[in-house]
């Protein structure tokens, strides 16, 4: 991957469908989320279509499925398939995986295998859909141990979710699991773990900013929201204390990078901060080679 030629690195995109037509969401939740996000364009692009989409825009994308089979009964898009698609499109796709914490020891073994045999760079957790608190030691800590040991990244959904929105009872999905303060415990217990708090964390934005400011390994991605709706304190911190820890993410395909970037262009972000958010911070966190904000070569 030639990072210097990229316009941006999108750290938050979803593999919605497998090569066999398997979707990681049932039809009710899928359709409701499409309505919630006012999805434009194809909602279930294949991995090859996602690669072509980002290549056309001279961007790279972190891509992952969500494994919540314990709570939903729905099989995820296979992590191996995501990793193989990234290996086939190394100029644009960066593979993350997702493992349901309730898989126990089998999930821990799978995590290690995905890193060692498939080159996975990180793991996506969605506490609200998966139905667990991130700081539940008996459920998730063995997974975090592998992630920290292998130097990969733990990405946590935080805040409100569009999945289940508008469905009676929210489809059984509980928002309480995605308060970023639960991830503060994880960051304290695993001080060398690289963490991304996904999304503006409504209604816990201040909590997310506090955690990211206090814990060196914690970053924030800006996916899932149009920048025109960002809380003012998020913009303030992105321009100052967290300028090296905030990352561009879209939430493609429910929110396209085209729409996100058009609104980001109108946001009051400092000129020296903008390239950090769009590419430089992600390149450094992911261990890619790029030109940093000072103009020197970094990794």
C-alpha positions, 0 to 999 in steps of 0.5 A: 500500500502506497500511503503517500498516494492516498487521499484518505484512510477510512478506518470504519467500513463494513463487509455487509455480505459474503460471497455466498450471500450471507448477511451479518444482519437479519432482514428486519434490522438491515432494513430498519438501519437503511431507513435510519441512515437514509442509505444512498446507493448499494447497501450490500456491496461485495468486498470486491465492489468495496475495493473498487469503490475505494480504489476509484477514490484513491482511498484505503479502507479498514473493513470488517464484519460484526460477529454477534451470533450468540445474541442474534443467531445470525452468522457473520460474514466469515473473517477469513473471507474479509482477510482474503479479499484484503490480501487480493486488494492490498492497495486499498483494503486493510483487514480487521476481524470480529469475534463474538466474545461469547465464543470463549476459548475457541474465539481466542484461538481464532483471534490468534490464527487470524493474526498469524495466518491471515494478517488481520490488523485489528478486531471490531467489537459492538457491545450493544449488538453482541450484548456485553460490557467491554469490561466484563473480565470473564467474557472478553479479557482473554481476547484482549490479551491476544490483541495486546500481545499481537500489537493489533487494534481493538475497535469498539462501537460506542454510543447510540446505534442505528442498528435496531432503531425504529424496530419495536424494543430496538430489536432487543439491542441495549444501548447501555453496553456502549458507554465508552467509560466501560472501555476506560477499564479496558484501557487501564487493565491493558495499558499497551492495547491500541484502542479506537472508540468508534463514532461520536459517542452520543449521549456520552461524548464527554466521556469518550473525550475524557477517556481518549485524553487520559489514556494514551492508547485510546483514539476516536473515529468519526464514523457514522455521523455526518460531520455537520452534526458533530458536537462542538466539544468533539470539534474543539478537542479534534482541533487541539488536545486530540489532534493526533488521535482522531481518525476519519471513518465513514461507516460505509456503506450506510454512510458514504465517504463522499457524503462524509467528506463533503460535510467535513470540508465545511467543518471548522477544522484547522488546516494543519489538523485536517490531514492528520484526521484524514490520513496521517493519524490512521497511518501511524496507528496502523503501522503504515508508512506515510509522511507525517504532519511535519513532512518527515517519513514515519511509520 
